[in-house]
């Protein structure tokens, strides 16, 4: 059974429907990516899964429990964590204080020291800048902090929206390697990413979302080699 399942979900904003039947499933300990064109509904899917949007129909299941109507803070307490697009850091607070904020849910409070050691080992630059205000960091450092704050929440499933947006290629490579390392530690990850080729290259499994509906799915390495998928859905 999948650790996280999205079952035929419809959702949107106001009266504007974005999702028209999205279905995905995450296998425990695997890195899964959700890709598709602009406006396909990828971010809406993550926001609906996290509880920032309510599903209009369909359901979201986490570890065998229907969490469709559960608020975001309650899902975080269960171990479902979202690193949002645009980082959304507390810019006037220090790096360390941002990391502390990540550890505010019930699950994370007993593991602050362990997770702090993990994020500092993964991102040594954050240790060097622990007293610096988050708003003064470079774009790449801010994205490192956003991912690290997500890890501090002690996730069972970590969802990341647009990891590489606006970053230099060398930093993108470093961040993608950090996801691979987290996966190798046993963390289950759902990645939404505009860099389709890179996302599929590091993922175990992939879903293609088109016009708010689940399209093709399969092992990521097969998807990236499929000429029809590349041309019709991924623009490659």
C-alpha positions in Angstrom: 0.0 0.0 0.0 1.2 3.5 -0.8 2.3 5.7 2.1 0.6 8.7 0.5 -2.3 8.4 -2.0 -4.2 11.1 -3.9 -7.4 9.5 -5.3 -9.2 11.2 -8.1 -9.0 14.7 -6.5 -10.7 17.8 -7.9 -9.8 21.2 -6.5 -9.2 24.8 -7.3 -9.4 28.5 -6.2 -12.8 30.2 -5.7 -14.9 29.0 -8.7 -11.9 28.3 -10.8 -11.3 24.5 -11.1 -7.6 23.5 -11.6 -7.6 19.8 -10.8 -10.0 17.5 -12.7 -9.1 14.1 -11.3 -5.5 13.9 -10.1 -4.3 10.6 -8.7 -0.8 9.7 -7.5 0.7 7.3 -5.0 4.0 7.4 -3.2 6.0 4.3 -2.2 7.7 4.5 1.1 11.4 5.4 0.9 11.2 6.4 -2.8 11.7 9.8 -4.6 8.7 10.5 -6.8 8.4 13.5 -9.1 5.3 15.2 -10.4 6.0 17.0 -13.7 4.0 18.7 -16.4 3.6 22.1 -18.2 2.9 25.4 -16.7 -0.7 25.5 -15.4 -1.0 21.7 -15.3 -2.0 21.8 -11.6 1.2 20.6 -9.9 1.4 23.2 -7.1 -2.4 23.0 -6.6 -1.9 19.2 -6.1 0.6 19.8 -3.4 -1.4 22.5 -1.7 -4.5 20.2 -1.7 -2.5 17.3 -0.3 -1.1 19.5 2.5 -4.5 20.9 3.4 -3.9 24.5 2.3 -6.8 23.9 -0.2 -9.7 21.6 0.4 -10.4 18.9 -2.2 -13.8 19.4 -3.9 -14.1 15.7 -4.4 -11.8 12.7 -4.2 -9.6 11.9 -1.2 -6.1 12.1 0.3 -4.8 9.1 2.3 -1.7 9.2 4.5 -0.4 6.0 6.1 -3.8 4.3 5.6 -5.8 7.3 7.1 -8.2 9.5 5.3 -6.7 13.0 5.8 -8.7 14.8 3.1 -10.3 17.3 5.5 -7.5 17.6 8.0 -5.9 21.1 8.4 -2.3 21.6 7.4 -0.9 21.8 11.0 -2.5 18.5 11.9 -0.9 16.9 8.8 2.5 18.3 9.8 2.1 16.7 13.2 1.5 13.3 11.4 4.7 13.8 9.4 3.5 15.3 6.1 5.6 18.4 5.3 5.7 20.9 2.4 8.6 23.0 1.3 6.6 25.7 -0.6 7.4 27.4 -3.9 9.1 30.8 -3.2 10.8 29.5 0.1 8.6 31.7 2.4 11.3 32.1 5.0 11.1 34.4 8.0 13.5 36.9 6.5 14.0 39.0 9.7 14.9 36.0 11.7 18.3 34.2 11.8 19.1 31.0 10.0 19.0 29.2 13.3 15.7 30.7 14.3 14.1 29.6 10.9 15.3 26.1 11.6 13.8 26.2 15.1 10.5 27.3 13.5 10.6 24.2 11.3 10.8 22.0 14.4 7.6 23.4 16.0 5.2 20.5 15.3 4.6 17.8 17.9 6.6 15.1 16.0 9.7 17.2 15.6 10.2 18.6 19.2 11.9 15.5 20.5 14.3 15.3 17.6 15.6 18.9 17.3 19.2 18.0 18.0 19.4 15.0 15.7 17.8 16.9 12.8 19.9 20.0 13.4 23.0 17.9 13.1 21.6 16.3 9.9 20.9 19.6 8.2 24.2 21.2 9.2 26.0 18.1 7.9 24.1 18.3 4.6 24.3 22.1 4.3 27.5 23.3 6.0 26.9 26.8 4.8 23.9 27.1 7.0 26.1 26.4 10.0 28.5 29.1 9.0 25.6 31.5 8.7 23.5 30.3 11.6 23.3 33.8 13.2 22.8 35.7 9.9 19.3 37.0 9.0 17.6 34.7 6.4 16.7 37.7 4.2 20.4 38.5 3.6 21.3 35.0 2.2 21.8 34.4 -1.5 19.0 32.7 -3.4 20.7 29.4 -3.3 21.3 29.6 0.5 17.7 30.6 1.0 16.6 27.5 -0.8 19.0 25.4 1.2 17.4 26.9 4.3 13.9 26.2 3.1 14.7 22.5 2.5 16.5 22.3 5.9 13.6 23.8 7.6 11.4 21.1 6.1 13.8 18.4 7.4 13.7 20.0 10.8 9.9 19.2 10.8 10.9 15.5 11.0 8.9 14.5 7.9 7.7 11.0 7.0 6.9 12.5 3.6 8.7 15.6 2.4 7.0 17.5 -0.5 9.1 20.1 -2.3 7.6 22.6 -4.8 10.0 24.0 -7.5 13.4 23.3 -5.9 15.5 24.8 -8.7 13.5 27.9 -9.5 15.8 30.9 -10.2 19.0 29.2 -9.1 22.4 28.8 -10.7 23.1 25.4 -12.2 25.9 24.5 -9.7 23.5 25.2 -6.8 20.8 23.2 -8.5 23.1 20.2 -8.7 23.9 20.5 -5.0 20.3 20.6 -4.0 19.3 17.7 -6.1 22.2 15.7 -4.6 20.8 16.5 -1.2 17.4 15.0 -2.2 19.1 11.9 -3.4 20.9 11.7 0.0 17.7 12.1 1.9 16.1 9.4 -0.2 19.0 7.1 0.5 18.5 7.7 4.2 15.0 6.3 3.8 12.9 9.5 3.5 9.9 9.5 1.1 9.9 12.5 -1.1 7.5 14.1 -3.6 9.1 16.6 -5.9 7.4 19.1 -8.2 10.0 20.6 -10.5 10.3 22.7 -13.6 13.6 21.1 -14.5 11.9 18.0 -15.9 15.1 16.3 -17.1 16.9 16.6 -13.8 13.8 15.7 -11.8 13.3 12.4 -13.7 17.0 11.7 -13.6 17.1 11.5 -9.8 13.6 10.1 -9.2 12.5 6.5 -8.8 9.0 7.1 -10.2 7.3 9.9 -12.1 3.8 11.2 -12.8 2.9 13.5 -15.7 0.1 15.9 -14.9 -1.7 17.5 -17.9 -4.6 20.0 -17.7 -5.3 19.0 -14.0 -5.6 15.3 -14.8 -3.2 12.4 -14.1 -1.6 11.4 -17.4 1.2 9.0 -18.0 3.1 7.4 -15.1 6.0 5.0 -14.7 9.6 4.5 -13.6 11.3 7.8 -14.1 14.0 6.5 -16.3 11.5 5.0 -18.6 9.5 8.2 -18.9 12.5 10.3 -19.8 13.4 7.9 -22.6 9.8 7.7 -24.0 9.8 9.9 -27.2 6.1 10.4 -27.1 6.1 11.5 -23.5 9.0 13.8 -24.1 7.4 15.5 -27.0 3.7 15.6 -26.0 4.0 16.3 -22.3 7.5 17.4 -21.3 8.6 19.7 -24.1 11.9 17.8 -24.5 
